[in-house]
């Protein structure tokens, strides 16, 4: 990929964008890293708010297009590097399940987990975007139980998203250590790309702390 086609990746270590860093490594992507120190409030400064008014990471720019929102970033990158095989493309029988589980993360799982972490009462079923917390986890567990990966035998960008998501939510004890979840996270964590991303994140976090 030539320089004008390079992906610009806005990232802060040990945040939700860490999974995107691992995905970029898995894809062997050509990218430029723009690091933000969120503890210093760099994500709330005008320069970055002009990129993403939400002040959140991850965000990417590619060929003049801005992509925010976690699932959108994962899907965009996986399809940009379609030859790596991490995105079932239109016509593939796995395309629908892939899209389902990519979107399920932001539409159901994270809202349910945040409500639980904040000790908030869930909204009435008629108003809830996710139904209820237990059903969200049970539905996810049933899917992962068909493993070894989210879509069965095939490893995709959905596993990069969910391996990271379950790792940090279990770590913060807002998702229980169900055996299916733990075994899944362990399998995803075996990817060399995740080890490279963790090492890079540790370096970035140490530099910001220093």
N, C-alpha and C positions, 0 to 999 in steps of 0.2 A: 504494500500500500504506500503510495507516494505521500510526501509531506502534506499537500493540501487535503488529502483524504484522511489524515490522522485524526483520531478521536481525542478531543480535549475532555479530560475527566476531572471533575471537581470532587474532592475527597477530603474527609477528615478521619484520622485514625481512630479505630475502636468505636465506630458508629455503624449505622445501617449500610453505609457505602463500602464497608470493608468486604462485604460479599461481592460487590461489583469489582473490586480490586482483584479478588480471587477469580472471578469470571474472566476478566481481561487476561489474567495469567493463563487460565485454562484455554482460552481461545488463541493464545500467543498473539494478541492484538498489538497493533501499532498505536500507541497512545501517549499523550502528553499529560503529565500529572500536575494538577493545580491543587496544592494542599492548603486547607483552611484550618486555622486553630479556633475551634469552636469554644474552647474554654476562655479564650481571649476575646470572644465575640466577633470574630472576623466574618462569620456567616450572617451577622446582622448589619454589617456595614453596607453603605450605598453601592459600592462596587459589586458586591455579590448579590445584593437584592435586585440589582438590574439583571442578573442572570436568573435567579429564582426568588421571586418576591416572598415565598414561604420561608426563605432562609434555611432551607433544608438541603442535605445531601442524601443520595447521590444526584448529580446532574451531569449531563454530557452535552457537548456540542460536536456536530459533525456536518460538514458541508453547509454550514450556516444555519442548520436546524438545531434547536434546543430541545432536549428530551429530559424531562424530570419524571418523578414518580417511579418508585422502585421497580415494579413489574414491567413498566414500559421500557425502562433502561435495559433490563435483562433481555427482554424480547427483541429490542432493537439491535443490541449487540450480537445476540445469537444469530439473528438473521443476516446481519451485516457480514458475519463470518460463517455463512451457511455451509461452506465446505467442511467445517469442523464437525458438523453433524449434531450440534446441540439443540437445534430447533426443528421439530417436525414441521414441514412446509405444507402449504395447501395441497390437498390430494392425499396426504399421508393419513391413514386411519387414526394415528395418534395426535393429529393436529387439534381436534376438539378437546380431548382430555388435557392436552398440554395447556391450551388457553384457559381452560376451566381452572386448573390448579395454580396457574400463574396469577390469575385475577382473584382467586379465593383468598390468597394471602392478604391483600390489602382491603378487600371488601368484607371479609368475615373474620379471619384469624386475628389480625392485629387489633381491630376494634374490640373484639371479645377479650383479648389478653390485656389491653390497656384498661378497659373497664374493671377487670378483675384486679389488676395491679393497683389501681386507684381506689379500690374498695367501693366502687360506684354500683348502685343498683342498675341492672340492665333495663333498657327501655321496654315498654310493653311489646309483646310479639308483633303487633301490627305496625310498630314504628321502628323495630330493631333491624339493622342491616344484616345481622348475623343470626338471629333466632335466639339461641342461648349458648353459653360458654361450653357446657358439657357436650352438647350436640356437635359443636364445632370440633372439639377434640376427638370425639368418637368417630366422626366422619373422616377426619384426617387419619386417625389410627387404622381404620378399616382399609383405607386406600394404601397406606404404607405397608400394611400387613401382607399385601399382595406382592410386595417387593421383588427384588432387592431395592429397586429405586421407585420413584414416584409413578413412573409409567411402566413399571414391570422390569424387564431386563435391560431396557435402554436408559442410559444415563443422559440427561438433558440439562438445559439451563434451569429448569424447574428444580432440579436437585441442588444446584448451586444456591438458589434462593432459599429453599426450604432447609437445607443443611445448616446454612448460616442462621436462619430465623429460629429454628428449634434449638440450635446451640446456645444462642444468647437468651432466649426466653426460659429455657431450662436452667441456665446459669443464674438467672435472676429469680428463679423459683416462682415464676408466674405460670409455668407449665410443668406438670408433674413428670417425674422420671419414669414414665411408662416404658416397659421393656422394648416395645416396638420403636418408640421414639429414640431411645438410647442406642439401639443397634443401628438404626438408620443414620443417626448423626455420626456414629463411629465409622460406618462405611464411607460416607461422604468425606469425612476428615482424612481418609487415606489418600485422597488426591494430592499429588505433589504440588499442584497449583495453590492449594490452601496453605500448605506449609510455607511456600514462597511469599504468599500474601501476608501471612502472620508475621513472618520475619521482617518484611518491609514495613508493616504497620508498627511493629515494635520500635524500629529505627525512627520512624516519623514521630511517634509518641514521645520517645526519649528526647528527640531534638526539641520538641515543643516544651517539654518539661524543664529542659536545661536552660 
